[in-house]
Amino acid sequence: MTSPRILVVDDQRNWREVMHSLFTDSGYNVDTADSVDSAWKLLREETFALAILDVRLVDKDPYDVQGVELLEQMKERLEDSFPVVIMTGYSFEGLEQILRDEYGVRAFVNKGTLEDARDFKSLVASILGS
């Protein structure tokens, strides 16, 4: 059986590397992207079981929330059941509920409180049913 493929989208290289290591060590195939464009290139080329997405992808404007734009595009172009986990250090009151209600986000993880990698691996495994 083929291991599930996960897409990690984050503009910060250190977070991409941490997530890549964390999930490849757990037996997943992991691809990473640092921008909306590179994420779409991978989404066109590969089939993913799940995406881990940062809300704030700083391509041009440091205050731009391009991750939400990517999420909107994913909702329009991919199956509604495609699971997305938001992992971000950016938040404002009500953000989590908006992303769950409007975009079907399965889980919301704050980078600032991500202390136990086992919890994050368990969360992803439960979403994927593995």
DSSP file (Angstrom, degrees, kcal/mol; ACC not computed):
  #  RESIDUE AA STRUCTURE BP1 BP2  ACC     N-H-->O    O-->H-N    N-H-->O    O-->H-N    TCO  KAPPA ALPHA  PHI   PSI    X-CA   Y-CA   Z-CA
    1    1 A M              0   0    0      0, 0.0     2,-0.2     0, 0.0     0, 0.0   0.000 360.0 360.0 360.0 137.9    0.0    0.0    0.0
    2    2 A T        -     0   0    0      1,-0.1     3,-0.1     3,-0.0    27,-0.0  -0.546 360.0-114.5 -77.7 137.8    1.3    3.5   -0.9
    3    3 A S        -     0   0    0     -2,-0.2    25,-0.1     1,-0.1    -1,-0.1  -0.449  39.8 -96.6 -69.2 143.6    1.9    5.9    1.9
    4    4 A P        -     0   0    0      0, 0.0    25,-2.4     0, 0.0     2,-0.5  -0.296  36.0-129.7 -59.8 145.4   -0.4    8.9    2.0
    5    5 A R  E     -a   29   0A   0     42,-0.2    44,-3.2    23,-0.2    45,-1.1  -0.870  21.9-163.4-102.3 129.2    1.1   12.1    0.4
    6    6 A I  E     -ab  30  50A   0     23,-3.1    25,-2.5    -2,-0.5     2,-0.5  -0.908   8.6-149.0-113.6 138.1    0.9   15.3    2.4
    7    7 A L  E     -ab  31  51A   0     43,-2.3    45,-3.3    -2,-0.4     2,-0.5  -0.938  10.1-164.8-105.7 124.4    1.4   18.8    1.0
    8    8 A V  E     -ab  32  52A   0     23,-2.7    25,-2.5    -2,-0.5     2,-0.6  -0.948   4.6-171.7-109.1 121.9    3.0   21.4    3.4
    9    9 A V  E     +ab  33  53A   0     43,-3.0    45,-2.4    -2,-0.5     2,-0.3  -0.946  25.1 135.1-119.2 112.6    2.6   25.0    2.3
   10   10 A D        -     0   0    0     23,-2.3    47,-0.1    -2,-0.6     6,-0.1  -0.970  48.9-143.2-155.2 138.0    4.5   27.6    4.4
   11   11 A D  S    S+     0   0    0     45,-0.4     2,-0.7    -2,-0.3    23,-0.1   0.632  83.9  85.4 -78.3 -12.5    6.6   30.6    3.5
   12   12 A Q    >>  -     0   0    0      1,-0.2     4,-1.9    -3,-0.0     3,-0.5  -0.814  68.4-154.2 -95.3 116.7    9.0   29.9    6.4
   13   13 A R  H 3> S+     0   0    0     -2,-0.7     4,-2.7     1,-0.2     5,-0.2   0.871  91.7  58.1 -57.3 -41.2   11.7   27.3    5.4
   14   14 A N  H 3> S+     0   0    0      1,-0.2     4,-2.3     2,-0.2    -1,-0.2   0.890 107.5  47.1 -60.5 -39.2   12.2   26.1    9.0
   15   15 A W  H <> S+     0   0    0     -3,-0.5     4,-2.6     2,-0.2     5,-0.2   0.890 111.1  51.7 -69.5 -38.2    8.5   25.2    9.4
   16   16 A R  H  X S+     0   0    0     -4,-1.9     4,-2.5     1,-0.2    -2,-0.2   0.930 112.3  46.8 -60.9 -43.5    8.6   23.4    6.0
   17   17 A E  H  X S+     0   0    0     -4,-2.7     4,-2.6     2,-0.2     5,-0.2   0.909 112.2  49.2 -65.7 -42.6   11.7   21.4    7.1
   18   18 A V  H  X S+     0   0    0     -4,-2.3     4,-2.8    -5,-0.2    -2,-0.2   0.937 114.6  44.7 -61.8 -47.0   10.2   20.5   10.5
   19   19 A M  H  X S+     0   0    0     -4,-2.6     4,-2.4     2,-0.2     5,-0.3   0.896 112.4  52.2 -66.0 -39.7    7.0   19.3    9.0
   20   20 A H  H  X S+     0   0    0     -4,-2.5     4,-2.4    -5,-0.2     5,-0.3   0.950 114.5  42.2 -59.7 -49.6    8.8   17.4    6.2
   21   21 A S  H  X S+     0   0    0     -4,-2.6     4,-2.2     1,-0.2    -2,-0.2   0.925 113.3  52.8 -63.4 -46.4   11.0   15.6    8.8
   22   22 A L  H  < S+     0   0    0     -4,-2.8     4,-0.5    -5,-0.2    -1,-0.2   0.913 117.5  35.4 -57.0 -47.0    8.1   15.0   11.2
   23   23 A F  H  <>S+     0   0    0     -4,-2.4     5,-2.5     2,-0.2    -1,-0.2   0.796 114.5  53.3 -87.3 -27.9    5.8   13.3    8.7
   24   24 A T  H ><5S+     0   0    0     -4,-2.4     3,-1.8    -5,-0.3    -2,-0.2   0.893 106.8  55.3 -69.3 -36.8    8.4   11.5    6.6
   25   25 A D  T 3<5S+     0   0    0     -4,-2.2    -1,-0.2    -5,-0.3    -2,-0.2   0.754 105.7  53.7 -62.8 -22.7    9.7   10.0    9.8
   26   26 A S  T 3 5S-     0   0    0     -4,-0.5    -1,-0.3    -5,-0.2    -2,-0.2   0.350 128.1 -98.7 -93.6   4.9    6.1    8.8   10.4
   27   27 A G  T < 5S+     0   0    0     -3,-1.8    -3,-0.2     1,-0.3     2,-0.2   0.511  79.8 130.2  96.0   4.4    6.0    7.1    6.9
   28   28 A Y      < -     0   0    0     -5,-2.5     2,-0.5   -25,-0.1    -1,-0.3  -0.571  59.7-121.8 -87.7 154.3    4.2    9.7    4.9
   29   29 A N  E     -a    5   0A   0    -25,-2.4   -23,-3.1    -2,-0.2     2,-0.4  -0.851  37.5-165.4 -88.2 131.2    5.3   11.1    1.5
   30   30 A V  E     -a    6   0A   0     -2,-0.5     2,-0.4   -25,-0.2   -23,-0.2  -0.976  17.7-177.2-129.6 130.4    5.7   14.8    2.0
   31   31 A D  E     -a    7   0A   0    -25,-2.5   -23,-2.7    -2,-0.4     2,-0.3  -0.934  15.5-152.9-117.1 147.8    6.1   17.6   -0.6
   32   32 A T  E     -a    8   0A   0     -2,-0.4     2,-0.3   -25,-0.2   -23,-0.2  -0.911  10.2-172.0-123.8 151.1    6.6   21.2    0.4
   33   33 A A  E     -a    9   0A   0    -25,-2.5   -23,-2.3    -2,-0.3     3,-0.1  -0.987  15.2-160.9-138.0 146.8    5.7   24.6   -1.2
   34   34 A D  S    S+     0   0    0     -2,-0.3     2,-0.3   -25,-0.2   -25,-0.1   0.376  74.6  24.8-108.2   3.4    6.7   28.1   -0.2
   35   35 A S  S  > S-     0   0    0      1,-0.1     4,-2.0    22,-0.1     5,-0.1  -0.960  82.5-100.4-156.5 169.1    4.1   30.0   -2.1
   36   36 A V  H  > S+     0   0    0     -2,-0.3     4,-2.5     2,-0.2     5,-0.2   0.924 120.7  51.0 -61.0 -45.3    0.6   29.8   -3.7
   37   37 A D  H  > S+     0   0    0      1,-0.2     4,-2.0     2,-0.2    -1,-0.2   0.924 111.2  45.6 -61.9 -46.1    2.1   29.3   -7.1
   38   38 A S  H  > S+     0   0    0      1,-0.2     4,-1.8     2,-0.2    -1,-0.2   0.846 111.6  53.8 -68.8 -31.0    4.4   26.5   -6.1
   39   39 A A  H  X S+     0   0    0     -4,-2.0     4,-2.6     2,-0.2    -2,-0.2   0.932 108.9  48.0 -65.4 -45.1    1.6   24.8   -4.2
   40   40 A W  H  X S+     0   0    0     -4,-2.5     4,-1.8     2,-0.2    -2,-0.2   0.863 107.6  56.1 -65.3 -34.8   -0.7   24.8   -7.3
   41   41 A K  H  X S+     0   0    0     -4,-2.0     4,-1.3     1,-0.2    -1,-0.2   0.944 111.9  42.8 -60.0 -46.9    2.1   23.4   -9.4
   42   42 A L  H  X S+     0   0    0     -4,-1.8     4,-2.7     1,-0.2    -2,-0.2   0.897 110.6  55.4 -66.3 -40.6    2.4   20.5   -7.0
   43   43 A L  H  < S+     0   0    0     -4,-2.6    -1,-0.2     1,-0.2    -2,-0.2   0.816 109.4  48.1 -63.8 -29.4   -1.4   20.1   -6.7
   44   44 A R  H  < S+     0   0    0     -4,-1.8    -1,-0.2    -5,-0.2    -2,-0.2   0.803 118.1  40.7 -76.5 -29.3   -1.6   19.8  -10.5
   45   45 A E  H  < S+     0   0    0     -4,-1.3     2,-0.3    -3,-0.2    -2,-0.2   0.778 117.7  35.8 -91.2 -29.4    1.2   17.2  -10.6
   46   46 A E  S  < S-     0   0    0     -4,-2.7     2,-0.6    -5,-0.1    -1,-0.0  -0.790  70.2-123.4-126.5 162.8    0.5   15.0   -7.6
   47   47 A T        -     0   0    0     -2,-0.3     2,-0.3   -41,-0.0   -42,-0.2  -0.949  32.6-163.3-107.1 123.2   -2.5   13.5   -5.7
   48   48 A F        -     0   0    0     -2,-0.6   -42,-0.2    -5,-0.1     3,-0.1  -0.801  23.7-156.4-110.0 148.5   -2.4   14.5   -2.1
   49   49 A A  S    S-     0   0    0    -44,-3.2     2,-0.3    -2,-0.3   -43,-0.2   0.691  81.8  -2.4 -88.4 -22.9   -4.3   12.9    0.8
   50   50 A L  E     -b    6   0A   0    -45,-1.1   -43,-2.3    32,-0.1     2,-0.4  -0.982  60.4-140.5-165.3 151.3   -4.1   16.1    3.0
   51   51 A A  E     -bc   7  84A   0     32,-2.0    34,-2.9    -2,-0.3     2,-0.6  -0.980   3.1-157.6-122.5 138.6   -2.7   19.6    3.0
   52   52 A I  E     -bc   8  85A   0    -45,-3.3   -43,-3.0    -2,-0.4     2,-0.4  -0.974  27.8-173.1-109.9 118.1   -1.1   21.5    5.9
   53   53 A L  E     -bc   9  86A   0     32,-2.9    34,-2.1    -2,-0.6     2,-0.3  -0.939  24.9-141.7-127.1 130.5   -1.4   25.2    5.1
   54   54 A D        -     0   0    0    -45,-2.4    34,-0.2    -2,-0.4     3,-0.1  -0.697  15.4-144.3 -81.1 139.3   -0.1   28.4    6.7
   55   55 A V  S    S+     0   0    0     -2,-0.3    12,-1.9     1,-0.2     2,-0.9   0.881  87.9  56.9 -71.3 -38.2   -2.7   31.2    6.5
   56   56 A R        +     0   0    0     10,-0.2     2,-0.6    11,-0.2   -45,-0.4  -0.823  61.9 172.9-104.8 102.5   -0.1   33.9    6.0
   57   57 A L        -     0   0    0     -2,-0.9     2,-1.4     7,-0.2     9,-0.6  -0.936  20.6-152.5-107.5 112.7    2.1   33.3    2.9
   58   58 A V        +     0   0    0     -2,-0.6     7,-0.1     1,-0.2    -2,-0.1  -0.658  40.2 141.4 -93.7  86.7    4.3   36.3    2.4
   59   59 A D  S    S-     0   0    0     -2,-1.4    -1,-0.2     2,-0.3   -24,-0.0   0.905  86.5 -17.5 -85.4 -51.1    5.1   36.4   -1.3
   60   60 A K  S    S+     0   0    0      1,-0.3    -2,-0.1    -3,-0.3     3,-0.0   0.715 131.4  44.9-123.7 -51.3    4.9   40.2   -1.9
   61   61 A D    >   -     0   0    0     -4,-0.2     3,-2.2     1,-0.1    -1,-0.3  -0.901  65.9-147.0-107.3 120.1    3.0   42.0    0.9
   62   62 A P  T 3  S+     0   0    0      0, 0.0    -1,-0.1     0, 0.0    -4,-0.1   0.649 101.6  48.8 -63.2 -12.2    4.0   41.0    4.4
   63   63 A Y  T 3  S+     0   0    0      2,-0.0     2,-0.2    -6,-0.0    -5,-0.1   0.357  85.7 113.8-105.6   4.5    0.4   41.7    5.5
   64   64 A D    <   -     0   0    0     -3,-2.2     2,-0.7     1,-0.1     3,-0.2  -0.535  58.5-148.5 -78.2 140.6   -1.2   39.7    2.7
   65   65 A V    >>  +     0   0    0     -2,-0.2     4,-1.0     1,-0.2     3,-0.9  -0.580  34.3 156.9-107.3  67.2   -3.1   36.6    3.7
   66   66 A Q  H 3>  +     0   0    0     -2,-0.7     4,-2.5    -9,-0.6     5,-0.2   0.726  63.1  70.8 -68.8 -22.3   -2.5   34.5    0.6
   67   67 A G  H 3> S+     0   0    0    -12,-1.9     4,-2.3     1,-0.2    -1,-0.2   0.874  97.9  50.6 -61.5 -35.9   -3.0   31.2    2.4
   68   68 A V  H <> S+     0   0    0     -3,-0.9     4,-2.4   -13,-0.8    -1,-0.2   0.884 108.2  52.6 -68.4 -38.1   -6.7   32.1    2.6
   69   69 A E  H  X S+     0   0    0     -4,-1.0     4,-2.2   -14,-0.2    -2,-0.2   0.920 110.1  48.1 -61.7 -42.9   -6.7   32.8   -1.2
   70   70 A L  H  X S+     0   0    0     -4,-2.5     4,-2.7     1,-0.2    -2,-0.2   0.912 109.9  52.7 -62.3 -42.1   -5.1   29.4   -1.8
   71   71 A L  H  X S+     0   0    0     -4,-2.3     4,-2.2     2,-0.2    -2,-0.2   0.901 108.2  50.5 -60.1 -42.4   -7.8   27.8    0.5
   72   72 A E  H  X S+     0   0    0     -4,-2.4     4,-1.8     2,-0.2    -1,-0.2   0.919 112.1  47.3 -61.0 -44.4  -10.5   29.5   -1.6
   73   73 A Q  H  X S+     0   0    0     -4,-2.2     4,-2.3     1,-0.2     5,-0.3   0.891 110.4  52.2 -65.1 -39.7   -9.0   28.2   -4.8
   74   74 A M  H  X S+     0   0    0     -4,-2.7     4,-2.8     1,-0.2    -1,-0.2   0.908 108.1  51.4 -63.0 -41.2   -8.6   24.7   -3.3
   75   75 A K  H  < S+     0   0    0     -4,-2.2    -1,-0.2     1,-0.2    -2,-0.2   0.883 113.8  44.8 -63.6 -37.7  -12.3   24.7   -2.3
   76   76 A E  H  < S+     0   0    0     -4,-1.8    -2,-0.2    -5,-0.1    -1,-0.2   0.853 125.1  30.1 -72.8 -35.5  -13.3   25.7   -5.9
   77   77 A R  H  < S+     0   0    0     -4,-2.3     2,-0.2    -5,-0.1    -2,-0.2   0.676 112.9  57.3-104.5 -20.3  -11.1   23.2   -7.7
   78   78 A L  S  < S-     0   0    0     -4,-2.8     0, 0.0    -5,-0.3     0, 0.0  -0.629  96.5 -76.8-109.5 168.7  -10.7   20.2   -5.4
   79   79 A E    >   -     0   0    0     -2,-0.2     3,-2.0     1,-0.1    -1,-0.1  -0.315  38.6-123.0 -61.6 145.2  -13.2   17.9   -3.9
   80   80 A D  T 3  S+     0   0    0      1,-0.3    -1,-0.1    -4,-0.1    -2,-0.0   0.798 111.4  60.1 -58.8 -28.1  -15.0   19.3   -0.9
   81   81 A S  T 3  S+     0   0    0      2,-0.1    -1,-0.3     0, 0.0    -2,-0.1   0.509  71.5 122.6 -81.7  -2.9  -13.8   16.4    1.2
   82   82 A F    <   -     0   0    0     -3,-2.0     2,-0.3    -8,-0.1   -32,-0.1  -0.445  65.3-128.1 -62.3 117.8  -10.1   17.2    0.6
   83   83 A P        -     0   0    0      0, 0.0   -32,-2.0     0, 0.0     2,-0.4  -0.506  28.1-174.8 -78.7 133.3   -8.8   17.6    4.1
   84   84 A V  E     -c   51   0A   0     20,-0.4    22,-2.3    -2,-0.3    23,-1.0  -0.990   9.6-163.5-126.0 132.2   -6.9   20.8    5.1
   85   85 A V  E     -cd  52 107A   0    -34,-2.9   -32,-2.9    -2,-0.4     2,-0.5  -0.969  15.4-143.3-111.1 127.0   -5.2   21.5    8.4
   86   86 A I  E     -cd  53 108A   0     21,-2.7    23,-3.7    -2,-0.5     2,-0.5  -0.805  18.9-179.5 -91.4 127.0   -4.3   25.1    9.1
   87   87 A M  E     + d   0 109A   0    -34,-2.1     2,-0.3    -2,-0.5    23,-0.2  -0.963  24.0 140.9-126.1 112.0   -1.0   25.6   10.9
   88   88 A T  E     - d   0 110A   0     21,-2.3    23,-2.2    -2,-0.5    24,-0.4  -0.981  54.6-148.7-150.9 157.6   -0.3   29.3   11.6
   89   89 A G  S    S+     0   0    0     -2,-0.3     2,-0.4    21,-0.2    21,-0.1   0.375  82.1  91.1-100.8  -1.5    1.1   31.8   14.0
   90   90 A Y        +     0   0    0      2,-0.0     2,-0.3   -34,-0.0   -35,-0.1  -0.800  53.2 150.0 -97.8 130.5   -1.3   34.4   12.6
   91   91 A S        -     0   0    0     -2,-0.4     2,-0.3     4,-0.0    -2,-0.0  -0.997  23.1-178.2-156.2 157.3   -4.7   34.7   14.3
   92   92 A F    >   -     0   0    0     -2,-0.3     3,-2.5     0, 0.0     4,-0.3  -0.960  53.5 -68.0-147.9 162.0   -7.5   37.0   15.1
   93   93 A E  T 3  S+     0   0    0     -2,-0.3    -2,-0.0     1,-0.3     0, 0.0  -0.245 121.0  10.7 -56.1 126.6  -10.7   36.5   17.0
   94   94 A G  T 3> S+     0   0    0      3,-0.0     4,-2.4     4,-0.0    -1,-0.3   0.341  89.2 120.0  90.1  -6.1  -13.0   34.2   15.1
   95   95 A L  H <> S+     0   0    0     -3,-2.5     4,-2.6     1,-0.2     5,-0.2   0.927  74.3  50.1 -58.2 -47.4  -10.5   33.1   12.4
   96   96 A E  H  > S+     0   0    0     -4,-0.3     4,-2.2     1,-0.2    -1,-0.2   0.926 112.3  46.6 -58.8 -46.4  -10.7   29.4   13.3
   97   97 A Q  H  > S+     0   0    0      1,-0.2     4,-3.0     2,-0.2     5,-0.3   0.896 111.5  51.6 -64.9 -40.5  -14.5   29.4   13.1
   98   98 A I  H  X>S+     0   0    0     -4,-2.4     4,-2.9     1,-0.2     5,-0.5   0.935 111.3  47.3 -60.6 -46.3  -14.5   31.2    9.8
   99   99 A L  H  X5S+     0   0    0     -4,-2.6     6,-1.8    -5,-0.2     4,-1.2   0.869 115.4  45.6 -66.5 -36.1  -12.0   28.8    8.3
  100  100 A R  H  X5S+     0   0    0     -4,-2.2     4,-1.1     4,-0.2    -2,-0.2   0.943 119.8  39.4 -68.8 -47.5  -14.0   25.8    9.5
  101  101 A D  H  <5S+     0   0    0     -4,-3.0    -2,-0.2    -5,-0.2    -3,-0.2   0.928 125.7  32.2 -71.0 -47.0  -17.4   27.1    8.5
  102  102 A E  H  <5S+     0   0    0     -4,-2.9    -3,-0.2    -5,-0.3    -1,-0.2   0.785 133.4  24.6 -85.6 -27.8  -16.6   28.7    5.1
  103  103 A Y  H  <<S-     0   0    0     -4,-1.2    -3,-0.2    -5,-0.5    -2,-0.2   0.432  96.4-119.2-121.4  -0.8  -13.8   26.5    3.9
  104  104 A G     <  -     0   0    0     -4,-1.1   -20,-0.4     1,-0.2    -4,-0.2   0.771  42.2-179.4  70.0  25.0  -14.3   23.1    5.6
  105  105 A V        -     0   0    0     -6,-1.8    -1,-0.2     1,-0.1   -20,-0.2  -0.383  18.7-153.0 -60.5 132.7  -10.9   23.2    7.4
  106  106 A R        +     0   0    0    -22,-2.3     2,-0.3     1,-0.2   -21,-0.2   0.830  68.8   3.4 -80.1 -33.7  -10.6   20.1    9.5
  107  107 A A  E     -d   85   0A   0    -23,-1.0   -21,-2.7     2,-0.0     2,-0.4  -0.991  55.9-147.1-154.1 157.0   -8.2   21.4   12.2
  108  108 A F  E     -d   86   0A   0     -2,-0.3     2,-0.5   -23,-0.2   -21,-0.2  -0.987  16.2-174.2-131.5 118.9   -6.5   24.5   13.3
  109  109 A V  E     -d   87   0A   0    -23,-3.7   -21,-2.3    -2,-0.4     2,-0.6  -0.966  17.0-142.9-120.3 126.1   -3.0   24.4   14.9
  110  110 A N  E >>  -d   88   0A   0     -2,-0.5     3,-1.4   -23,-0.2     4,-0.5  -0.768   7.1-147.2 -87.7 123.2   -1.3   27.5   16.3
  111  111 A K  G >4 S+     0   0    0    -23,-2.2     3,-0.9    -2,-0.6   -22,-0.2   0.849  97.4  60.6 -57.0 -35.1    2.5   27.4   15.7
  112  112 A G  G 34 S+     0   0    0    -24,-0.4    -1,-0.3     1,-0.2   -23,-0.1   0.716 112.0  36.6 -67.9 -21.0    3.0   29.2   19.0
  113  113 A T  G <4 S+     0   0    0     -3,-1.4     2,-1.5     3,-0.0     3,-0.3   0.305  81.7 116.8-113.8   7.7    1.4   26.4   21.0
  114  114 A L    <<  +     0   0    0     -3,-0.9     3,-0.1    -4,-0.5    -3,-0.0  -0.618  28.8 140.0 -79.6  93.0    2.7   23.4   19.0
  115  115 A E        +     0   0    0     -2,-1.5     2,-0.7     1,-0.2    -1,-0.2   0.747  54.8  54.9-106.4 -31.6    4.7   21.8   21.6
  116  116 A D    >>  -     0   0    0     -3,-0.3     4,-1.3     1,-0.2     3,-0.7  -0.890  56.6-168.2-114.7 107.5    4.1   18.1   21.2
  117  117 A A  H 3> S+     0   0    0     -2,-0.7     4,-2.7     1,-0.2     5,-0.2   0.810  87.4  64.7 -61.5 -30.2    4.8   16.7   17.8
  118  118 A R  H 3> S+     0   0    0      1,-0.2     4,-2.5     2,-0.2    -1,-0.2   0.884  99.5  52.3 -62.3 -37.1    3.0   13.4   18.7
  119  119 A D  H <> S+     0   0    0     -3,-0.7     4,-2.3     2,-0.2    -1,-0.2   0.910 110.6  47.1 -64.2 -41.3   -0.2   15.3   19.1
  120  120 A F  H  X S+     0   0    0     -4,-1.3     4,-2.3     2,-0.2    -2,-0.2   0.911 112.5  49.0 -67.6 -42.1    0.1   16.8   15.6
  121  121 A K  H  X S+     0   0    0     -4,-2.7     4,-2.6     1,-0.2    -2,-0.2   0.906 112.0  49.6 -62.8 -40.6    1.0   13.4   14.1
  122  122 A S  H  X S+     0   0    0     -4,-2.5     4,-2.4    -5,-0.2    -2,-0.2   0.894 109.0  52.6 -64.7 -39.8   -2.0   11.9   15.9
  123  123 A L  H  X S+     0   0    0     -4,-2.3     4,-2.0     2,-0.2    -2,-0.2   0.942 112.2  44.4 -59.8 -49.3   -4.3   14.6   14.6
  124  124 A V  H  X S+     0   0    0     -4,-2.3     4,-2.3     1,-0.2    -2,-0.2   0.916 112.7  51.9 -63.5 -43.6   -3.2   14.1   11.0
  125  125 A A  H  X>S+     0   0    0     -4,-2.6     5,-2.6     1,-0.2     4,-0.8   0.893 109.5  49.8 -60.8 -39.7   -3.4   10.3   11.3
  126  126 A S  H  <5S+     0   0    0     -4,-2.4     3,-0.3     2,-0.2    -1,-0.2   0.885 110.3  49.9 -68.5 -37.0   -7.0   10.6   12.7
  127  127 A I  H  <5S+     0   0    0     -4,-2.0    -2,-0.2     1,-0.2    -1,-0.2   0.902 114.9  44.2 -65.5 -39.9   -8.0   12.9    9.8
  128  128 A L  H  <5S-     0   0    0     -4,-2.3    -1,-0.2    -5,-0.2    -2,-0.2   0.566 111.2-123.1 -81.7  -8.1   -6.5   10.4    7.3
  129  129 A G  T  <5       0   0    0     -4,-0.8    -3,-0.2    -3,-0.3    -4,-0.1   0.797 360.0 360.0  72.8  27.6   -8.1    7.5    9.1
  130  130 A S      <       0   0    0     -5,-2.6    -4,-0.2    -6,-0.2    -5,-0.1   0.410 360.0 360.0-114.3 360.0   -4.7    5.8    9.6
